[in-house]
Amino acid sequence: MGCCCGCFKKCDPCCRRLGCGCADHDSEGRLASIEKNRSCTDIPCILVFGAFIVFLVSYVWATAFTEGDPDRLIRGVNHAGKICGKTESVKDLPYAFWPDVTNFRFKVCTADCDATLDGTGNHISFDGQAASLIGYPSELYMDKYCVPAVTNVSISGFDDYTQELQRSMGDVETSIPIIGASIGIAIVMSFFYIWLMKCCVGVLVWSTVGAILVGGLVLGYTVLDSANDDNLTDNDKDIRTYGSYVIFGITFIFFVLIVFARNRIRIAIQVIKSAGRAIGDMPMMVFFPIWPLIATIGFFFAWVFAAIYIFSAGQSTTNDIPSYMSNGDTFTAESGAFALADGTFSVIDYDDTIQNAFAPHFFLLLWVVQIGVYFTFTVIAGAVANWYFTPRGENGKKLRGSGEGELPRTAVCRSCCRTSRYHLGTIIYAALIIATIQFIRACVRYIERQLNAGQKEPNKLQKLLFRILDCALWCLECCLDKVSKNALIWTSIYGDAFCPSVCGSFKLIWSNLVRIAVITFFSGVVTILGKIMIPLMTTAICGLALLNLDPYKTELGSPLLPLVVIFIISMAVANMFLTVYDTAIDTVFLCFLIDEKQNKGQGMLADPGLREIVEKYEAESKQLAASVQRKGGQNVVANNNNDINEEAQI
C-alpha cells in the first residue's frame, strides 16, 4: 500500500481502491465543500478481514461447534471426565461436589447433596492432607453444585452473598421509575452542558488557567514555608526549599507559555464553541452512537456464545489426584463406579485452548469493537465536516436543503451511507492497527501471569520490565489512535485512502503542534468536567427523589445499589454525548486548519469568531511585513548614500 508516484489525477480513484492516492490537495485551490465524487478506499483491507473470518469459521468455529459442549462449563465434570447429569453413565447423578475442598478441579457426581455428609465413603478432606471421618453439610447452588452450607468450610469461587444481593435487587426493582427517569435527566443535563460550553467555555478555559497559576503559587509557597520547621533535618529543609523553587519555576514556565499561546487559546475557545454549534444544528447526531453500540453488543453476545464452545472443546488432560487418595479408591456417591487409576484424574486443559483457538477469536473481538468505534467516529466526523464547509446565509445560519452548497437535513444519515459505501476498508485498516497493539498488550499480560503462576511474590525486576513494556505499548496505542482519528477526519473530508490520509493530516498537524497541544488540553478539560458533572448531578437529583418521595423513602432498604445503577447509566449517557462532542471538536479543528490553509484570502468558511482571529493575525502580519520592508528600504537608501559619500571622498 505504497504510493502511486506515476499516476495522473484521473487514476486517483483506482489508487484509492488499492489504498494509496495520487491527488495533490494543496494544488486544488479553494475548498468549498467536502469531496462529493468518491470511490471505495482500501479494498484489500476488506479482503483481509474477510479472509480472517473465513479462517475463523473453518479452523476455529467449525471445530468448536463440532467438538465443544457448553455443559462442560455450566455443569460439574467429575474426576473421570463425565458431565454430571448428562453423560449416560452419570445421567441420574445431576449434582457435583468437592471431596477435597482445597482442590477446586476434583469433583464427584451425586444424586443428593447429603452425600457430602459421608466423610468416609466419599473421602472428604478439609485440608487436602487426610480424609475426615465426618463430612460437611451442603446446599444446592444453581441446581448443579453442592456447596458448603457452613461458614468454616468454603470453596474458592463459590462464596456468595445471595440474600444480600436479592434484597439489593429488590431495591433496584422498586426504583425502576426513578432509574428510567435518570436517563431523561442525564440527556437533558448533557444538552445543557453542551449549551453551557457554547456560551461560557471562555470563562471555563481562562478560569482553568487562573486556577493552575494560583494553585502553583500557593503550593510553592506552602512547601517553601514548611521548610522553616525547626523539627526538620537540614537535608529535609533543602529538599523542601529546592522543591518549592521547582514548583515556582514550572508555574512561571506555564505562565510564559500561556502568554505566548494566548491567541492559540482564543482559537481553541472558538473551536469548542463551533463544535457546540454543530451539535446544536444537528442535535440527533448525539444519539447516532446508540446504533453501532447495539450492533457491537449483539456481536459481543454472539462472540461469547462461540467462546463458550471454544473453551468447552479444550483438550482433555490429567492432573494428580489429591495426595491422601489412592489408586482404586471409589466414592459411595457414584455407587463405587469410576475407581481412581494411575494416580491422576481427567480435566480440560484451557491453556492450549487459549493459545491455539481462543487467541484469534479474541483478536476478532478487539478488531470488531475498534471497527465499531472508528465507524461511529467517521460518521460523526463526516457530518460535522459537511456542516463546517457549508456557508452561512444572510441570517447567520447554515444553509439547509438538498441543493449544492447546502447542508442536508439528514446530514448524519448521509454521512453514515457515505462511510458505509466508500470507506469501510479504511476503517478496517485503522482498526487493525489499534487491535494489533491491544492484542500484543493482552499477550504481554498473559505471559506475565503465566510466569508468575504459583509464586507468592512475583519477581520485582520482572514486574518492573513488564510494567515498562505495557506502558510503552499503551503510549504507542494512544499516539496511533490519535493519528488514525485525524486520518479518518481527513478521509471524511477528501475521501482519501488511509495511508494518504495519515500523511496529509500528519503533515498539517505537524505544522500546527502548538495549536494541537492547546486544543487537546482544553478540550480534555471540557470533556472531563462534563463526564464528572453530568453523572453527579443526575445521581444527586435521583438520590433526593429516592430519599424524599413516597413510596421510595419508606420501601427501600437501602438506596445505595439503585444510586450505583443510576450513576452507571448517567455516566454511559454522558460518555455518549461527550464522545460526540469531542469528535466534533477534533473535526472542527482539522477542518479549520484545512480551511485556513486552502481558503485563506479567498473566503474562509469558518465561524465568524474564528475568521476574526485569523483576519486579525493576517492584518498584523501584513503590518509587520510592511514595517520590515520600510526599515529595509531605509537601510538600503542609507547604505547607498554612504557609498556615494565614500566615492566622493576618494
Secondary structure as UniProt FT lines:
FT   TURN            5..6
FT   HELIX           9..11
FT   HELIX           12..18
FT   HELIX           25..27
FT   HELIX           43..55
FT   HELIX           56..61
FT   HELIX           62..67
FT   HELIX           71..74
FT   TURN            79..80
FT   TURN            84..86
FT   HELIX           88..90
FT   TURN            91..92
FT   STRAND          95..97
FT   TURN            101..102
FT   TURN            104..105
FT   STRAND          108..110
FT   HELIX           113..117
FT   TURN            119..123
FT   STRAND          138..141
FT   TURN            142..144
FT   STRAND          145..148
FT   TURN            151..152
FT   TURN            156..157
FT   HELIX           162..174
FT   HELIX           176..226
FT   TURN            227..228
FT   TURN            230..231
FT   HELIX           234..260
FT   HELIX           262..281
FT   HELIX           283..287
FT   TURN            288..289
FT   HELIX           290..312
FT   STRAND          315..320
FT   TURN            323..324
FT   TURN            327..328
FT   HELIX           332..334
FT   TURN            335..336
FT   TURN            342..343
FT   STRAND          344..349
FT   HELIX           350..353
FT   HELIX           354..358
FT   HELIX           359..388
FT   TURN            394..395
FT   TURN            404..405
FT   TURN            409..410
FT   HELIX           411..422
FT   HELIX           424..451
FT   TURN            452..454
FT   HELIX           460..494
FT   HELIX           498..510
FT   TURN            511..512
FT   HELIX           513..548
FT   TURN            550..551
FT   HELIX           552..555
FT   HELIX           560..599
FT   TURN            600..602
FT   HELIX           608..649
//
